[in-house]
């Protein structure tokens, strides 16, 4: 390969194109250093998986996206509880973990922060485990709360409504992450801002859905306020302080 490059460079030697060619090689080397090949392979595989989900499940996937904006659609999907719906829910949860873990991994590299000094693929696995741990912790805590207060079905329906936004963020983050990784300069900065805006909007939609759910299910506002403080806001604050301490 190096011999071929030398021959091509020799052909262009003596002309202005030699300078352009050498600069192009330097750019390619920098891209290879900063963007390992596994980034591209990983993101393309995720996009391919999404294409397969879209092809196989079709309308159910569209219905899942609609459920994030329409409470009635979400309620109908929860009551449906079909085999196909359960299959796509599991796939989209997995999609969320894989997409968000990579986004966190890439952003940590950009700001030169690594929890516990982890690097490379181990840092990615740490992010993946962290996301899954937070997800499972919320699942367990809410089911325990539902059991203690004899509201198991309502808590499960609430979890379904809230986790819709996990699935939505996984779907939206993937193409934005691809663009973020393979752009530079001002354009990359714009994608940084846009990703933060999108994720912030999803968090706000999730909080609004929680309020709407409590109103539709006639849950007292006081209980909803306690829930938001105990199981939504407090874990985020604790997670932030923990990350602040290890970074």
C-alpha positions, -999 to +999 in steps of 0.1 A: +000+000+000+028+024+009+046+016-024+014+024-043+011+057-025+047+065-034+042+058-071+011+079-072+029+107-054+058+105-078+034+109-108+021+141-093+055+153-083+065+185-098+030+198-101+008+216-076-013+185-071+016+169-051+009+194-023-028+187-025-023+150-025+001+151+005-024+173+024-051+148+016-031+120+030-025+140+062-062+146+066-070+109+061-044+099+087-059+124+112-094+110+106-081+074+111-064+085+144-094+104+158-122+082+143-113+045+146-128+022+120-150+005+146-169+038+151-181+036+115-188-002+116-207+002+149-229+030+137-236+014+103-246-018+121-270+001+143-285+019+113-288-015+095-306-029+125-330+000+126-337-005+088-345-041+095-369-031+124-386-006+102-390-031+074-402-060+095-424-042+121-436-013+099-467+003+114-459-008+150-427+012+149-446+043+136-472+037+163-444+037+189-432+071+177-468+085+177-472+073+213-446+098+225-468+127+213-503+112+219-514+098+253-543+079+237-520+060+214-497+052+243-526+039+263-538+018+234-503+003+229-501-006+266-534-024+265-526-041+233-497-061+248-493-082+217-463-104+210-451-081+182-455-050+205-434-067+232-408-077+207-404-043+192-403-027+227-374-050+237-356-042+205-361-004+209-349-005+246-318-023+234-314+003+206-317+030+232-289+015+254-265+010+224-271+045+209-269+065+241-239+046+254-220+054+223-231+091+223-219+094+260-187+076+251-179+100+222-188+131+242-165+120+271-137+117+246-144+151+232-143+168+266-113+146+277-131+131+307-130+094+316-147+079+347-122+059+367-096+064+340-113+040+316-104+043+280-115+029+246-140+001+246-140-003+284-153+033+287-181+024+263-190-007+283-190+014+315-215+038+299-236+009+287-237-007+321-245+027+337-275+032+315-288-003+320-283+000+358-303+033+360-330+018+338-333-014+359-331+006+392-361+028+382-380-003+370-374-022+404-382+009+426-414+017+408-426-019+409-419-020+447-437+013+452-467-001+432-467-032+453-465-013+486-493+011+477-514-015+459-510+004+425-490-022+406-510-019+373-509+019+374-471+019+380-466-005+351-486+017+328-467+047+340-434+030+333-446+021+299-455+058+292-422+071+305-400+045+288-416+055+254-393+085+256-362+063+261-371+045+229-377+078+211-343+092+222-326+061+210-341+065+176-333+102+173-298+101+188-285+075+162-285+097+130-274+128+150-245+109+165-234+097+131-234+133+119-216+145+150-188+120+146-182+127+109-183+165+109-158+191+120-155+227+131-186+249+133-209+222+118-199+197+145-205+224+172-240+230+158-247+192+160-235+193+197-260+220+204-288+203+185-283+170+203-285+188+236-317+206+225-333+173+213-325+154+245-337+184+266-370+185+246-375+147+252-369+152+290-395+180+290-420+158+270-414+130+295-422+153+325-453+166+307-464+130+301-460+122+338-483+151+347-508+142+320-508+106+332-514+115+368-543+137+358-559+111+335-555+084+361-567+106+389-535+104+409-533+131+436-509+159+427-492+156+461-483+120+454-471+128+419-449+156+434-434+132+459-428+107+431-410+133+409-388+144+438-380+108+451-377+088+419-370+113+391-352+144+403-332+130+433-316+101+413-305+126+386-289+149+413-272+119+429-259+107+396-246+141+387-228+144+421-213+109+416-201+117+381-187+150+394-167+132+420-151+106+396-145+129+366 
